[in-house]
Amino acid sequence: MADYTDLMRAALELASSALATDDVPVGALVINPAGVVTGRGKNRREIDNDPTAHAEIIALREAAIAAGDWRLDGHILVVTLEPCAMCAGAISQSRIKTLVFGAWDEKAGAVGSVWDVLRDPRNPYQVEVFSGILEEDCSHLLREFFKEKR
């Protein structure tokens, strides 16, 4: 397994910047096969009033524009939180090669916690998954955000 910690740190910086708009602090990066970051996203649901404005969706859209193709074969997605069902579906449909995530989402995670969309044998597109990268750092950011909300 490659060392994804530096990329996860960059995703954590994006996640932290979502706090300024009172969005759940999740950050995502898409890296092309040449190793270049071509997509960046942070949650923007609150600021955009858009239920689909998850960090992963924003990063995938930006990477697809950079690639000039919706198919992101060979690309890597790094995200601070386990993707939900919507994002897992988008990851699969975009043909992402590898997903790397930090914290598990025991309430809505769709890559092993609640569902496992990406590794379901009925899914026609196989995605390599690495989980728990800087898990404690990713979890801490989320815990602090929700502690402030309660």
DOKOL-872791 format. One record per atom (N, C-alpha, C): residue number from 1; residue in one letter; x negated, y, z. Coordinates in Angstrom, 1 decimal, always signed. Example, Ala and Ser with C-alpha at 12.3 -4.5 7.8 and 13.67 -1.06 7.14 Angstrom:
<atoms>
+-----+--------+--------+--------+--------+
: num : residu :   east :  north :     up :
+-----+--------+--------+--------+--------+
:   1 :      A :  -13.2 :   -5.7 :   +7.8 :
:   1 :      A :  -12.3 :   -4.5 :   +7.8 :
:   1 :      A :  -13.2 :   -3.3 :   +7.8 :
:   2 :      S :  -12.8 :   -2.2 :   +7.1 :
:   2 :      S :  -13.7 :   -1.1 :   +7.1 :
:   2 :      S :  -12.9 :   +0.0 :   +7.9 :
+-----+--------+--------+--------+--------+
</atoms>
This chain:
<atoms>
+-----+--------+--------+--------+--------+
: num : residu :   east :  north :     up :
+-----+--------+--------+--------+--------+
:   1 :      M :   -0.8 :   -1.2 :   +0.0 :
:   1 :      M :   +0.0 :   +0.0 :   +0.0 :
:   1 :      M :   -0.9 :   +1.2 :   +0.0 :
:   2 :      A :   -0.5 :   +2.2 :   -0.8 :
:   2 :      A :   -1.2 :   +3.5 :   -0.9 :
:   2 :      A :   -1.0 :   +4.2 :   +0.4 :
:   3 :      D :   -1.8 :   +5.2 :   +0.7 :
:   3 :      D :   -1.6 :   +6.0 :   +1.9 :
:   3 :      D :   -0.8 :   +7.2 :   +1.5 :
:   4 :      Y :   +0.4 :   +7.3 :   +2.0 :
:   4 :      Y :   +1.4 :   +8.3 :   +1.7 :
:   4 :      Y :   +1.5 :   +9.4 :   +2.7 :
:   5 :      T :   +0.6 :   +9.4 :   +3.7 :
:   5 :      T :   +0.8 :  +10.3 :   +4.9 :
:   5 :      T :   +0.7 :  +11.8 :   +4.4 :
:   6 :      D :   -0.3 :  +12.1 :   +3.5 :
:   6 :      D :   -0.4 :  +13.5 :   +3.1 :
:   6 :      D :   +0.8 :  +14.0 :   +2.4 :
:   7 :      L :   +1.4 :  +13.1 :   +1.5 :
:   7 :      L :   +2.6 :  +13.5 :   +0.8 :
:   7 :      L :   +3.8 :  +13.6 :   +1.8 :
:   8 :      M :   +3.8 :  +12.7 :   +2.8 :
:   8 :      M :   +4.9 :  +12.9 :   +3.8 :
:   8 :      M :   +4.7 :  +14.1 :   +4.6 :
:   9 :      R :   +3.5 :  +14.5 :   +4.9 :
:   9 :      R :   +3.3 :  +15.8 :   +5.6 :
:   9 :      R :   +3.9 :  +17.0 :   +4.8 :
:  10 :      A :   +3.6 :  +16.9 :   +3.5 :
:  10 :      A :   +4.1 :  +18.0 :   +2.6 :
:  10 :      A :   +5.7 :  +18.0 :   +2.6 :
:  11 :      A :   +6.3 :  +16.8 :   +2.6 :
:  11 :      A :   +7.7 :  +16.6 :   +2.6 :
:  11 :      A :   +8.2 :  +17.2 :   +4.0 :
:  12 :      L :   +7.5 :  +17.0 :   +5.0 :
:  12 :      L :   +7.9 :  +17.5 :   +6.3 :
:  12 :      L :   +7.9 :  +19.0 :   +6.4 :
:  13 :      E :   +6.9 :  +19.6 :   +5.7 :
:  13 :      E :   +6.9 :  +21.1 :   +5.6 :
:  13 :      E :   +8.2 :  +21.6 :   +4.9 :
:  14 :      L :   +8.5 :  +20.9 :   +3.8 :
:  14 :      L :   +9.8 :  +21.3 :   +3.1 :
:  14 :      L :  +11.0 :  +21.1 :   +4.0 :
:  15 :      A :  +11.0 :  +20.0 :   +4.7 :
:  15 :      A :  +12.1 :  +19.7 :   +5.6 :
:  15 :      A :  +12.2 :  +20.9 :   +6.7 :
:  16 :      S :  +11.1 :  +21.3 :   +7.2 :
:  16 :      S :  +11.1 :  +22.3 :   +8.2 :
:  16 :      S :  +11.7 :  +23.6 :   +7.7 :
:  17 :      S :  +11.4 :  +23.9 :   +6.4 :
:  17 :      S :  +11.9 :  +25.1 :   +5.8 :
:  17 :      S :  +13.4 :  +25.2 :   +5.6 :
:  18 :      A :  +14.0 :  +24.0 :   +5.7 :
:  18 :      A :  +15.5 :  +23.9 :   +5.6 :
:  18 :      A :  +16.1 :  +24.5 :   +6.9 :
:  19 :      L :  +15.4 :  +24.6 :   +7.9 :
:  19 :      L :  +15.9 :  +25.1 :   +9.2 :
:  19 :      L :  +16.4 :  +26.5 :   +9.1 :
:  20 :      A :  +15.7 :  +27.3 :   +8.2 :
:  20 :      A :  +16.0 :  +28.7 :   +8.0 :
:  20 :      A :  +17.5 :  +28.9 :   +7.5 :
:  21 :      T :  +18.0 :  +27.9 :   +6.8 :
:  21 :      T :  +19.4 :  +28.0 :   +6.3 :
:  21 :      T :  +20.4 :  +27.2 :   +7.1 :
:  22 :      D :  +19.9 :  +26.6 :   +8.2 :
:  22 :      D :  +20.7 :  +25.8 :   +9.1 :
:  22 :      D :  +21.1 :  +24.5 :   +8.5 :
:  23 :      D :  +20.3 :  +24.1 :   +7.5 :
:  23 :      D :  +20.5 :  +22.8 :   +6.9 :
:  23 :      D :  +19.8 :  +21.7 :   +7.7 :
:  24 :      V :  +20.3 :  +20.5 :   +7.6 :
:  24 :      V :  +19.6 :  +19.3 :   +8.2 :
:  24 :      V :  +18.2 :  +19.3 :   +7.6 :
:  25 :      P :  +17.2 :  +19.2 :   +8.5 :
:  25 :      P :  +15.8 :  +19.3 :   +8.0 :
:  25 :      P :  +15.3 :  +18.0 :   +7.3 :
:  26 :      V :  +15.6 :  +17.9 :   +6.0 :
:  26 :      V :  +15.1 :  +16.8 :   +5.2 :
:  26 :      V :  +14.4 :  +17.3 :   +4.0 :
:  27 :      G :  +13.2 :  +16.8 :   +3.7 :
:  27 :      G :  +12.4 :  +17.2 :   +2.6 :
:  27 :      G :  +12.1 :  +16.1 :   +1.7 :
:  28 :      A :  +11.9 :  +16.3 :   +0.4 :
:  28 :      A :  +11.6 :  +15.3 :   -0.6 :
:  28 :      A :  +10.7 :  +15.8 :   -1.7 :
:  29 :      L :   +9.8 :  +14.9 :   -2.1 :
:  29 :      L :   +8.9 :  +15.2 :   -3.2 :
:  29 :      L :   +9.0 :  +14.1 :   -4.3 :
:  30 :      V :   +8.9 :  +14.4 :   -5.5 :
:  30 :      V :   +8.7 :  +13.4 :   -6.6 :
:  30 :      V :   +7.3 :  +13.6 :   -7.2 :
:  31 :      I :   +6.6 :  +12.5 :   -7.3 :
:  31 :      I :   +5.3 :  +12.5 :   -7.9 :
:  31 :      I :   +5.3 :  +11.7 :   -9.2 :
:  32 :      N :   +4.8 :  +12.3 :  -10.2 :
:  32 :      N :   +4.8 :  +11.6 :  -11.5 :
:  32 :      N :   +3.7 :  +10.5 :  -11.6 :
:  33 :      P :   +3.6 :   +9.7 :  -12.6 :
:  33 :      P :   +2.6 :   +8.7 :  -12.7 :
:  33 :      P :   +1.2 :   +9.2 :  -12.7 :
:  34 :      A :   +0.9 :  +10.4 :  -13.1 :
:  34 :      A :   -0.4 :  +11.0 :  -13.1 :
:  34 :      A :   -0.8 :  +11.5 :  -11.7 :
:  35 :      G :   +0.1 :  +11.4 :  -10.7 :
:  35 :      G :   -0.1 :  +11.9 :   -9.3 :
:  35 :      G :   +0.2 :  +13.3 :   -9.1 :
:  36 :      V :   +0.9 :  +14.0 :  -10.0 :
:  36 :      V :   +1.3 :  +15.4 :   -9.8 :
:  36 :      V :   +2.7 :  +15.5 :   -9.2 :
:  37 :      V :   +2.9 :  +16.4 :   -8.3 :
:  37 :      V :   +4.2 :  +16.6 :   -7.7 :
:  37 :      V :   +5.0 :  +17.4 :   -8.7 :
:  38 :      T :   +6.1 :  +16.8 :   -9.2 :
:  38 :      T :   +6.9 :  +17.5 :  -10.2 :
:  38 :      T :   +8.3 :  +17.9 :   -9.7 :
:  39 :      G :   +8.6 :  +17.4 :   -8.5 :
:  39 :      G :   +9.9 :  +17.8 :   -8.0 :
:  39 :      G :   +9.8 :  +18.0 :   -6.5 :
:  40 :      R :  +10.5 :  +19.0 :   -6.0 :
:  40 :      R :  +10.5 :  +19.3 :   -4.6 :
:  40 :      R :  +11.9 :  +19.6 :   -4.2 :
:  41 :      G :  +12.3 :  +19.2 :   -3.0 :
:  41 :      G :  +13.7 :  +19.5 :   -2.6 :
:  41 :      G :  +13.8 :  +19.5 :   -1.1 :
:  42 :      K :  +14.7 :  +20.3 :   -0.6 :
:  42 :      K :  +15.1 :  +20.3 :   +0.8 :
:  42 :      K :  +16.6 :  +20.3 :   +0.8 :
:  43 :      N :  +17.2 :  +19.9 :   +1.9 :
:  43 :      N :  +18.6 :  +20.0 :   +2.0 :
:  43 :      N :  +19.1 :  +21.4 :   +1.9 :
:  44 :      R :  +20.1 :  +21.6 :   +1.1 :
:  44 :      R :  +20.7 :  +22.9 :   +0.8 :
:  44 :      R :  +22.2 :  +22.9 :   +0.8 :
:  45 :      R :  +22.8 :  +21.9 :   +1.5 :
:  45 :      R :  +24.2 :  +21.8 :   +1.6 :
:  45 :      R :  +24.9 :  +23.0 :   +2.2 :
:  46 :      E :  +24.3 :  +23.5 :   +3.3 :
:  46 :      E :  +24.9 :  +24.7 :   +3.9 :
:  46 :      E :  +24.8 :  +26.0 :   +3.1 :
:  47 :      I :  +23.6 :  +26.2 :   +2.6 :
:  47 :      I :  +23.3 :  +27.5 :   +1.9 :
:  47 :      I :  +24.0 :  +27.5 :   +0.5 :
:  48 :      D :  +24.2 :  +26.3 :   -0.1 :
:  48 :      D :  +24.8 :  +26.2 :   -1.4 :
:  48 :      D :  +26.3 :  +25.8 :   -1.4 :
:  49 :      N :  +26.8 :  +25.5 :   -0.2 :
:  49 :      N :  +28.1 :  +24.9 :   -0.1 :
:  49 :      N :  +28.4 :  +23.8 :   -1.1 :
:  50 :      D :  +27.4 :  +22.9 :   -1.1 :
:  50 :      D :  +27.4 :  +21.8 :   -2.1 :
:  50 :      D :  +27.2 :  +20.5 :   -1.4 :
:  51 :      P :  +28.2 :  +19.6 :   -1.4 :
:  51 :      P :  +28.0 :  +18.3 :   -0.7 :
:  51 :      P :  +26.9 :  +17.4 :   -1.3 :
:  52 :      T :  +26.5 :  +17.7 :   -2.5 :
:  52 :      T :  +25.5 :  +16.9 :   -3.2 :
:  52 :      T :  +24.1 :  +17.5 :   -3.1 :
:  53 :      A :  +24.0 :  +18.6 :   -2.4 :
:  53 :      A :  +22.7 :  +19.3 :   -2.4 :
:  53 :      A :  +21.8 :  +18.6 :   -1.3 :
:  54 :      H :  +21.5 :  +17.3 :   -1.4 :
:  54 :      H :  +20.6 :  +16.6 :   -0.6 :
:  54 :      H :  +19.2 :  +16.8 :   -1.1 :
:  55 :      A :  +18.2 :  +16.8 :   -0.3 :
:  55 :      A :  +16.8 :  +17.0 :   -0.7 :
:  55 :      A :  +16.4 :  +16.1 :   -1.9 :
:  56 :      E :  +16.8 :  +14.8 :   -1.8 :
:  56 :      E :  +16.4 :  +13.9 :   -2.9 :
:  56 :      E :  +17.0 :  +14.3 :   -4.2 :
:  57 :      I :  +18.3 :  +14.7 :   -4.2 :
:  57 :      I :  +19.0 :  +15.0 :   -5.5 :
:  57 :      I :  +18.3 :  +16.3 :   -6.1 :
:  58 :      I :  +18.0 :  +17.2 :   -5.3 :
:  58 :      I :  +17.3 :  +18.4 :   -5.7 :
:  58 :      I :  +15.9 :  +18.1 :   -6.3 :
:  59 :      A :  +15.2 :  +17.3 :   -5.6 :
:  59 :      A :  +13.8 :  +16.9 :   -6.1 :
:  59 :      A :  +13.9 :  +16.1 :   -7.4 :
:  60 :      L :  +14.9 :  +15.2 :   -7.5 :
:  60 :      L :  +15.1 :  +14.4 :   -8.7 :
:  60 :      L :  +15.4 :  +15.2 :   -9.9 :
:  61 :      R :  +16.3 :  +16.2 :   -9.7 :
:  61 :      R :  +16.7 :  +17.1 :  -10.7 :
:  61 :      R :  +15.5 :  +17.9 :  -11.2 :
:  62 :      E :  +14.7 :  +18.4 :  -10.3 :
:  62 :      E :  +13.5 :  +19.2 :  -10.7 :
:  62 :      E :  +12.5 :  +18.3 :  -11.5 :
:  63 :      A :  +12.3 :  +17.1 :  -11.0 :
:  63 :      A :  +11.4 :  +16.2 :  -11.7 :
:  63 :      A :  +11.9 :  +15.8 :  -13.1 :
:  64 :      A :  +13.2 :  +15.6 :  -13.2 :
:  64 :      A :  +13.7 :  +15.3 :  -14.5 :
:  64 :      A :  +13.5 :  +16.4 :  -15.5 :
:  65 :      I :  +13.7 :  +17.6 :  -15.0 :
:  65 :      I :  +13.5 :  +18.8 :  -15.9 :
:  65 :      I :  +12.0 :  +18.8 :  -16.3 :
:  66 :      A :  +11.1 :  +18.6 :  -15.3 :
:  66 :      A :   +9.7 :  +18.7 :  -15.6 :
:  66 :      A :   +9.3 :  +17.6 :  -16.6 :
:  67 :      A :   +9.9 :  +16.4 :  -16.5 :
:  67 :      A :   +9.6 :  +15.3 :  -17.4 :
:  67 :      A :  +10.3 :  +15.4 :  -18.7 :
:  68 :      G :  +11.3 :  +16.2 :  -18.8 :
:  68 :      G :  +12.1 :  +16.3 :  -20.0 :
:  68 :      G :  +12.9 :  +15.0 :  -20.3 :
:  69 :      D :  +13.2 :  +14.3 :  -19.2 :
:  69 :      D :  +13.9 :  +13.0 :  -19.3 :
:  69 :      D :  +14.5 :  +12.7 :  -18.0 :
:  70 :      W :  +15.7 :  +12.2 :  -18.0 :
:  70 :      W :  +16.4 :  +11.8 :  -16.8 :
:  70 :      W :  +15.8 :  +10.5 :  -16.2 :
:  71 :      R :  +15.1 :   +9.7 :  -17.1 :
:  71 :      R :  +14.5 :   +8.5 :  -16.6 :
:  71 :      R :  +13.1 :   +8.8 :  -16.0 :
:  72 :      L :  +12.9 :   +8.5 :  -14.8 :
:  72 :      L :  +11.7 :   +8.8 :  -14.0 :
:  72 :      L :  +10.9 :   +7.6 :  -13.8 :
:  73 :      D :  +10.8 :   +6.7 :  -14.8 :
:  73 :      D :  +10.0 :   +5.5 :  -14.7 :
:  73 :      D :   +8.6 :   +5.8 :  -14.2 :
:  74 :      G :   +8.1 :   +5.0 :  -13.3 :
:  74 :      G :   +6.7 :   +5.2 :  -12.8 :
:  74 :      G :   +6.6 :   +6.3 :  -11.7 :
:  75 :      H :   +7.6 :   +7.0 :  -11.4 :
:  75 :      H :   +7.6 :   +8.1 :  -10.4 :
:  75 :      H :   +7.8 :   +7.6 :   -9.0 :
:  76 :      I :   +7.3 :   +8.3 :   -8.1 :
:  76 :      I :   +7.4 :   +8.0 :   -6.6 :
:  76 :      I :   +8.2 :   +9.1 :   -6.0 :
:  77 :      L :   +9.2 :   +8.7 :   -5.1 :
:  77 :      L :   +9.9 :   +9.7 :   -4.3 :
:  77 :      L :   +9.5 :   +9.5 :   -2.9 :
:  78 :      V :   +9.1 :  +10.6 :   -2.2 :
:  78 :      V :   +8.8 :  +10.6 :   -0.8 :
:  78 :      V :   +9.8 :  +11.5 :   -0.1 :
:  79 :      V :  +10.5 :  +11.0 :   +0.9 :
:  79 :      V :  +11.5 :  +11.7 :   +1.6 :
:  79 :      V :  +11.4 :  +11.4 :   +3.1 :
:  80 :      T :  +11.7 :  +12.4 :   +3.9 :
:  80 :      T :  +11.5 :  +12.3 :   +5.3 :
:  80 :      T :  +12.6 :  +11.5 :   +6.0 :
:  81 :      L :  +13.7 :  +11.2 :   +5.4 :
:  81 :      L :  +14.8 :  +10.5 :   +6.0 :
:  81 :      L :  +15.3 :   +9.4 :   +5.0 :
:  82 :      E :  +15.6 :   +8.2 :   +5.5 :
:  82 :      E :  +16.2 :   +7.2 :   +4.7 :
:  82 :      E :  +17.4 :   +7.7 :   +3.9 :
:  83 :      P :  +17.4 :   +7.5 :   +2.6 :
:  83 :      P :  +18.4 :   +8.0 :   +1.7 :
:  83 :      P :  +19.8 :   +7.4 :   +2.1 :
:  84 :      C :  +20.8 :   +8.3 :   +1.9 :
:  84 :      C :  +22.2 :   +7.9 :   +2.0 :
:  84 :      C :  +22.6 :   +7.1 :   +0.7 :
:  85 :      A :  +23.9 :   +6.6 :   +0.7 :
:  85 :      A :  +24.4 :   +5.9 :   -0.5 :
:  85 :      A :  +24.3 :   +6.7 :   -1.8 :
:  86 :      M :  +24.7 :   +8.0 :   -1.7 :
:  86 :      M :  +24.7 :   +8.8 :   -2.9 :
:  86 :      M :  +23.3 :   +8.9 :   -3.4 :
:  87 :      C :  +22.3 :   +9.2 :   -2.5 :
:  87 :      C :  +20.9 :   +9.4 :   -3.0 :
:  87 :      C :  +20.3 :   +8.1 :   -3.4 :
:  88 :      A :  +20.6 :   +7.0 :   -2.7 :
:  88 :      A :  +20.1 :   +5.7 :   -3.1 :
:  88 :      A :  +20.6 :   +5.4 :   -4.5 :
:  89 :      G :  +21.9 :   +5.7 :   -4.8 :
:  89 :      G :  +22.4 :   +5.5 :   -6.2 :
:  89 :      G :  +21.7 :   +6.3 :   -7.2 :
:  90 :      A :  +21.4 :   +7.5 :   -6.9 :
:  90 :      A :  +20.7 :   +8.4 :   -7.8 :
:  90 :      A :  +19.2 :   +8.0 :   -8.0 :
:  91 :      I :  +18.6 :   +7.5 :   -6.9 :
:  91 :      I :  +17.3 :   +6.9 :   -7.1 :
:  91 :      I :  +17.3 :   +5.8 :   -8.0 :
:  92 :      S :  +18.2 :   +4.9 :   -7.9 :
:  92 :      S :  +18.3 :   +3.7 :   -8.7 :
:  92 :      S :  +18.5 :   +4.2 :  -10.2 :
:  93 :      Q :  +19.5 :   +5.0 :  -10.4 :
:  93 :      Q :  +19.9 :   +5.5 :  -11.7 :
:  93 :      Q :  +18.8 :   +6.2 :  -12.4 :
:  94 :      S :  +17.9 :   +6.9 :  -11.7 :
:  94 :      S :  +16.8 :   +7.7 :  -12.3 :
:  94 :      S :  +15.6 :   +6.8 :  -12.6 :
:  95 :      R :  +15.7 :   +5.5 :  -12.2 :
:  95 :      R :  +14.6 :   +4.6 :  -12.5 :
:  95 :      R :  +13.3 :   +4.9 :  -11.7 :
:  96 :      I :  +13.4 :   +5.5 :  -10.5 :
:  96 :      I :  +12.3 :   +5.7 :   -9.7 :
:  96 :      I :  +11.6 :   +4.4 :   -9.4 :
:  97 :      K :  +10.3 :   +4.4 :   -9.5 :
:  97 :      K :   +9.5 :   +3.1 :   -9.3 :
:  97 :      K :   +9.4 :   +2.8 :   -7.8 :
:  98 :      T :   +9.0 :   +3.8 :   -7.0 :
:  98 :      T :   +8.7 :   +3.6 :   -5.6 :
:  98 :      T :   +9.4 :   +4.7 :   -4.7 :
:  99 :      L :  +10.0 :   +4.2 :   -3.6 :
:  99 :      L :  +10.6 :   +5.1 :   -2.6 :
:  99 :      L :   +9.8 :   +5.0 :   -1.3 :
: 100 :      V :   +9.4 :   +6.1 :   -0.8 :
: 100 :      V :   +8.7 :   +6.2 :   +0.5 :
: 100 :      V :   +9.5 :   +7.0 :   +1.4 :
: 101 :      F :   +9.9 :   +6.5 :   +2.6 :
: 101 :      F :  +10.6 :   +7.4 :   +3.5 :
: 101 :      F :  +10.1 :   +7.3 :   +4.9 :
: 102 :      G :  +10.4 :   +8.3 :   +5.7 :
: 102 :      G :   +9.9 :   +8.4 :   +7.1 :
: 102 :      G :  +10.8 :   +7.8 :   +8.1 :
: 103 :      A :  +11.9 :   +8.5 :   +8.5 :
: 103 :      A :  +12.8 :   +8.1 :   +9.6 :
: 103 :      A :  +13.9 :   +7.3 :   +9.0 :
: 104 :      W :  +14.4 :   +6.3 :   +9.8 :
: 104 :      W :  +15.6 :   +5.5 :   +9.5 :
: 104 :      W :  +16.8 :   +6.3 :   +9.9 :
: 105 :      D :  +17.9 :   +6.1 :   +9.1 :
: 105 :      D :  +19.2 :   +6.8 :   +9.4 :
: 105 :      D :  +20.2 :   +5.7 :   +9.8 :
: 106 :      E :  +20.3 :   +5.5 :  +11.1 :
: 106 :      E :  +21.2 :   +4.4 :  +11.6 :
: 106 :      E :  +22.7 :   +4.7 :  +11.4 :
: 107 :      K :  +23.0 :   +5.9 :  +11.0 :
: 107 :      K :  +24.4 :   +6.2 :  +10.8 :
: 107 :      K :  +24.8 :   +6.1 :   +9.3 :
: 108 :      A :  +23.9 :   +6.5 :   +8.4 :
: 108 :      A :  +24.3 :   +6.6 :   +7.0 :
: 108 :      A :  +23.3 :   +6.1 :   +6.0 :
: 109 :      G :  +22.2 :   +5.5 :   +6.6 :
: 109 :      G :  +21.1 :   +5.0 :   +5.7 :
: 109 :      G :  +21.6 :   +3.9 :   +4.8 :
: 110 :      A :  +21.1 :   +4.0 :   +3.5 :
: 110 :      A :  +21.5 :   +3.0 :   +2.5 :
: 110 :      A :  +20.3 :   +2.3 :   +1.9 :
: 111 :      V :  +19.2 :   +2.2 :   +2.7 :
: 111 :      V :  +18.0 :   +1.5 :   +2.2 :
: 111 :      V :  +17.6 :   +0.6 :   +3.3 :
: 112 :      G :  +18.6 :   +0.0 :   +4.0 :
: 112 :      G :  +18.2 :   -1.0 :   +5.1 :
: 112 :      G :  +19.0 :   -0.8 :   +6.4 :
: 113 :      S :  +19.3 :   +0.4 :   +6.7 :
: 113 :      S :  +20.0 :   +0.6 :   +8.0 :
: 113 :      S :  +21.5 :   +0.2 :   +8.0 :
: 114 :      V :  +22.3 :   +0.8 :   +7.2 :
: 114 :      V :  +23.7 :   +0.5 :   +7.2 :
: 114 :      V :  +24.0 :   -0.3 :   +5.9 :
: 115 :      W :  +23.4 :   +0.1 :   +4.8 :
: 115 :      W :  +23.5 :   -0.7 :   +3.5 :
: 115 :      W :  +22.1 :   -0.8 :   +3.0 :
: 116 :      D :  +22.0 :   -1.6 :   +2.0 :
: 116 :      D :  +20.7 :   -1.7 :   +1.3 :
: 116 :      D :  +20.9 :   -1.7 :   -0.2 :
: 117 :      V :  +21.3 :   -0.5 :   -0.7 :
: 117 :      V :  +21.7 :   -0.3 :   -2.1 :
: 117 :      V :  +20.5 :   -0.7 :   -3.0 :
: 118 :      L :  +19.3 :   -0.2 :   -2.7 :
: 118 :      L :  +18.2 :   -0.4 :   -3.6 :
: 118 :      L :  +17.7 :   -1.9 :   -3.8 :
: 119 :      R :  +17.9 :   -2.6 :   -2.7 :
: 119 :      R :  +17.4 :   -4.0 :   -2.8 :
: 119 :      R :  +18.5 :   -5.0 :   -2.9 :
: 120 :      D :  +19.7 :   -4.5 :   -3.2 :
: 120 :      D :  +20.9 :   -5.4 :   -3.4 :
: 120 :      D :  +20.6 :   -6.2 :   -4.7 :
: 121 :      P :  +20.7 :   -7.5 :   -4.7 :
: 121 :      P :  +20.4 :   -8.3 :   -5.9 :
: 121 :      P :  +21.3 :   -7.9 :   -7.1 :
: 122 :      R :  +22.4 :   -7.3 :   -6.9 :
: 122 :      R :  +23.3 :   -6.8 :   -8.0 :
: 122 :      R :  +22.8 :   -5.5 :   -8.6 :
: 123 :      N :  +21.9 :   -4.9 :   -8.0 :
: 123 :      N :  +21.3 :   -3.6 :   -8.6 :
: 123 :      N :  +20.4 :   -4.0 :   -9.7 :
: 124 :      P :  +20.7 :   -3.4 :  -10.9 :
: 124 :      P :  +19.9 :   -3.8 :  -12.1 :
: 124 :      P :  +18.5 :   -3.2 :  -12.1 :
: 125 :      Y :  +18.2 :   -2.2 :  -11.2 :
: 125 :      Y :  +16.9 :   -1.5 :  -11.2 :
: 125 :      Y :  +16.2 :   -1.7 :   -9.9 :
: 126 :      Q :  +15.1 :   -2.3 :   -9.9 :
: 126 :      Q :  +14.4 :   -2.6 :   -8.7 :
: 126 :      Q :  +13.4 :   -1.5 :   -8.3 :
: 127 :      V :  +13.5 :   -1.1 :   -7.0 :
: 127 :      V :  +12.7 :   +0.0 :   -6.5 :
: 127 :      V :  +11.9 :   -0.6 :   -5.4 :
: 128 :      E :  +10.6 :   -0.3 :   -5.4 :
: 128 :      E :   +9.7 :   -0.7 :   -4.3 :
: 128 :      E :   +9.9 :   +0.3 :   -3.2 :
: 129 :      V :  +10.0 :   -0.2 :   -1.9 :
: 129 :      V :  +10.3 :   +0.7 :   -0.8 :
: 129 :      V :   +9.3 :   +0.5 :   +0.3 :
: 130 :      F :   +8.8 :   +1.7 :   +0.8 :
: 130 :      F :   +7.9 :   +1.7 :   +1.9 :
: 130 :      F :   +8.6 :   +2.6 :   +3.0 :
: 131 :      S :   +8.8 :   +2.1 :   +4.2 :
: 131 :      S :   +9.5 :   +2.9 :   +5.2 :
: 131 :      S :   +8.6 :   +3.1 :   +6.4 :
: 132 :      G :   +9.0 :   +4.1 :   +7.2 :
: 132 :      G :   +8.4 :   +4.3 :   +8.5 :
: 132 :      G :   +7.1 :   +5.1 :   +8.4 :
: 133 :      I :   +6.9 :   +5.8 :   +7.3 :
: 133 :      I :   +5.7 :   +6.7 :   +7.1 :
: 133 :      I :   +5.9 :   +7.9 :   +7.9 :
: 134 :      L :   +5.0 :   +8.2 :   +8.9 :
: 134 :      L :   +5.1 :   +9.3 :   +9.8 :
: 134 :      L :   +6.5 :   +9.3 :  +10.5 :
: 135 :      E :   +7.0 :   +8.1 :  +10.8 :
: 135 :      E :   +8.4 :   +8.0 :  +11.3 :
: 135 :      E :   +8.6 :   +8.9 :  +12.5 :
: 136 :      E :   +7.7 :   +8.9 :  +13.4 :
: 136 :      E :   +7.9 :   +9.6 :  +14.7 :
: 136 :      E :   +8.0 :  +11.1 :  +14.4 :
: 137 :      D :   +7.2 :  +11.6 :  +13.5 :
: 137 :      D :   +7.2 :  +13.1 :  +13.2 :
: 137 :      D :   +8.5 :  +13.4 :  +12.5 :
: 138 :      C :   +8.9 :  +12.6 :  +11.6 :
: 138 :      C :  +10.2 :  +12.8 :  +10.8 :
: 138 :      C :  +11.4 :  +12.7 :  +11.8 :
: 139 :      S :  +11.4 :  +11.7 :  +12.7 :
: 139 :      S :  +12.5 :  +11.6 :  +13.6 :
: 139 :      S :  +12.5 :  +12.7 :  +14.6 :
: 140 :      H :  +11.4 :  +13.2 :  +15.1 :
: 140 :      H :  +11.3 :  +14.3 :  +16.0 :
: 140 :      H :  +12.0 :  +15.5 :  +15.5 :
: 141 :      L :  +11.6 :  +15.9 :  +14.2 :
: 141 :      L :  +12.2 :  +17.1 :  +13.6 :
: 141 :      L :  +13.7 :  +17.0 :  +13.6 :
: 142 :      L :  +14.3 :  +15.8 :  +13.2 :
: 142 :      L :  +15.7 :  +15.7 :  +13.2 :
: 142 :      L :  +16.3 :  +15.7 :  +14.6 :
: 143 :      R :  +15.7 :  +15.0 :  +15.5 :
: 143 :      R :  +16.2 :  +15.0 :  +16.9 :
: 143 :      R :  +16.3 :  +16.4 :  +17.5 :
: 144 :      E :  +15.3 :  +17.2 :  +17.3 :
: 144 :      E :  +15.2 :  +18.6 :  +17.8 :
: 144 :      E :  +16.3 :  +19.4 :  +17.1 :
: 145 :      F :  +16.5 :  +19.3 :  +15.8 :
: 145 :      F :  +17.6 :  +20.0 :  +15.1 :
: 145 :      F :  +19.0 :  +19.7 :  +15.7 :
: 146 :      F :  +19.3 :  +18.4 :  +15.9 :
: 146 :      F :  +20.6 :  +18.0 :  +16.4 :
: 146 :      F :  +20.7 :  +18.3 :  +17.9 :
: 147 :      K :  +19.6 :  +18.3 :  +18.6 :
: 147 :      K :  +19.7 :  +18.7 :  +20.0 :
: 147 :      K :  +20.2 :  +20.1 :  +20.2 :
: 148 :      E :  +19.7 :  +21.0 :  +19.3 :
: 148 :      E :  +20.1 :  +22.4 :  +19.2 :
: 148 :      E :  +21.6 :  +22.6 :  +18.9 :
: 149 :      K :  +22.1 :  +21.6 :  +18.1 :
: 149 :      K :  +23.5 :  +21.7 :  +17.7 :
: 149 :      K :  +24.5 :  +21.3 :  +18.8 :
: 150 :      R :  +24.0 :  +20.5 :  +19.7 :
: 150 :      R :  +24.9 :  +19.9 :  +20.7 :
: 150 :      R :  +25.0 :  +20.8 :  +21.9 :
+-----+--------+--------+--------+--------+
</atoms>
